[in-house]
Amino acid sequence: MIDPCSATRLPAELPSDPMRWAKAWLDEAVSKQVQRNPNSMTAITVGDGGQPAGRVVLCKDFVADPGYLVFYTNYKSDKVQHLENNQNIALLFHWDVFGRQVRMEGEAVHSPAEESDAYFASRDWGSQIGAWGSDQSAPLESRAALISQVGKRAMKLGVQAAKNLTSIAVEDRPVIARPPHWGGIRVWPRRIELWIEGGDRIHDRARWERSLSRREHDLFDVGGWSGTRLQP
Ligand SMILES: Cc1cc2nc3c(=O)[nH]c(=O)nc-3n(C[C@H](O)[C@H](O)[C@H](O)COP(=O)(O)O)c2cc1C
């Protein structure tokens, strides 16, 4: 089996497992810490009137088989409101240092609640409070209003002296439950493109497609990948 991280070109016979390739590239970027957030990806949703909107999120899980990715966010945010009306989503990774790009297009669903609970519990305590503190994407009067809102909500969660969270001793920190409006988004790609930079702009590029049909809320039946090489 060809190692995706040592390949400088896509093999003449296109691999049948492009998600494994993408995951190997992501894992390499993370293990070598090639940038501050090597797992960052741009997520593009479609809002009212067909207007696309992109923003960076962090890929927190990548399951190559059967093939989905997970990011975490506020379910009341603009991006998730877009997904309520149109579950189509595009994801984009770019690791400049490796000359690699991965593009994906597919459908987004909420992660199972238990999975979001487990991830939330693994986050650092300050970030757990932050998830309660911010109504992501809602308008805000001022930075001071936000700090005051976070403080008040922290107190409601049982936190004392909420102004300086890091100064609170670990044994004095109340357990913070996951907010119901915060959790994972699973993205199931139906299309993936791998791109490797080439000299003189003669890059290497191929796109794979598969069938995707929803079986249960968060589970899809997927077909095999079929690849096509593309001109750069
Ligand atoms: C490096 C980086 C990582 C980010 N990671 C996340 C993330 O994992 N989840 C998230 O909701 N927002 C994340 N953000 C903030 C988003 O880019 C965005 O500002 C926020 O989610 C609101 O987007 P929306 O109003 O379109 O929903 C990140 C931003 C940057 C620059």
The ligand as an ORCA input file, in Angstrom:
! r2SCAN-3c Opt
* xyz 0 1
  C      -8.155     28.783     14.111
  C      -9.632     28.935     14.366
  C     -10.329     27.862     14.899
  C     -11.709     27.953     15.133
  N     -12.375     26.845     15.578
  C     -13.718     26.907     15.749
  C     -14.449     25.726     16.075
  O     -13.910     24.614     16.180
  N     -15.788     25.863     16.266
  C     -16.440     27.063     16.124
  O     -17.651     27.111     16.311
  N     -15.774     28.175     15.764
  C     -14.432     28.136     15.566
  N     -13.741     29.250     15.172
  C     -14.498     30.518     15.007
  C     -15.210     30.483     13.647
  O     -14.290     30.754     12.608
  C     -16.379     31.494     13.586
  O     -15.937     32.787     13.903
  C     -17.509     31.123     14.535
  O     -17.743     29.723     14.558
  C     -18.818     31.816     14.136
  O     -19.178     31.464     12.825
  P     -20.681     31.594     12.277
  O     -21.216     32.913     12.803
  O     -20.548     31.601     10.797
  O     -21.454     30.433     12.810
  C     -12.380     29.180     14.896
  C     -11.661     30.260     14.347
  C     -10.319     30.131     14.069
  C      -9.583     31.290     13.429
*
